[in-house]
Amino acid sequence: MKAKKHLGQNFLKSGKALRDIILAAKISGEDIVVEIGPGKGALTEKVLESAGKVIAIEKDEELIPVLEEKFKEEIKSKKLILLKDDILTFDLSKLPKKYKIVANIPFYITGAILEKFLESKYQPSVMALIVQKEVAERVVARDGKESILSMSVRVFGEPKFVSKIPARYFSPEPKVDSAILLIENIKNTLKESQKDEFFRLVKGGFSQKRKTLIKNLSGLGIKRELLEEKFKELSLDQNIRAEKLSLSDWLLLLKSI
Ligand code: SAM
């Protein structure tokens, strides 16, 4: 069967990468693991060895019979629930209360997956994901520069860059390297009523990279004098740029403006 590019199909063929993601997610027999895009089941097989139960959601209907055949026993014993569905439209309220996500996700929907699971009322406790290496680096702000992406993840959990996975560990080989991104301690830091304002502030703050945060935020219609006063109260440099502001300072700003 030919891999489908439009579904981001790059199948893992490295035992080491499989072991590393399982270890990172600290899966135990009590865990219910949700896997996005089981593909031909390489990662599913490893997750099944350590988790109590696995729910695997695959969009490609051609892969369903392959998985049904491979995991006949596990499906029969209900250790594996295999669902043919699109993760982007899947109703997360159908998932158990507590679960972990472990997945080698298709690159083309990385942002949408992070947003859907982290912003949901039905969040996972942990996400261990294989993503494009540069994305993992940006999420953890490896170069010391925060971004809309890093703040959008950090406000819900603690991201960690676990390890690089070279492109040659996949078949077919993608053009870029990947990495294991772990997000732990996921919780709803923001109240439902604060979410829109938080993202409005962050997006506004990063709107023009070279400009100071005060200048960018005043572009949102917030009075410059008010911003200068609040920055003084919070002991923030008046010339600070958004990329240097920590999550705790963003949250203080959110409360005070
Ligand atoms: N888990 C397998 C592995 O590691 O070898 C396959 C990973 S491959 C990068 C991504 C998988 O996600 C493919 O099986 C693809 O068909 C599936 N997929 C793509 N878009 C999807 C979507 N919207 N919902 C669910 N699965 C999707």
Residues whose N, C-alpha, C, O or C-beta is under 5 A from the ligand:
A	BS01	SAM	L7 G8 Q9 N10 F11 L12 I36 G37 P38 G39 K40 A42 L43 I57 E58 K59 D60 D85 D86 I87 L88 N104 I105 P106
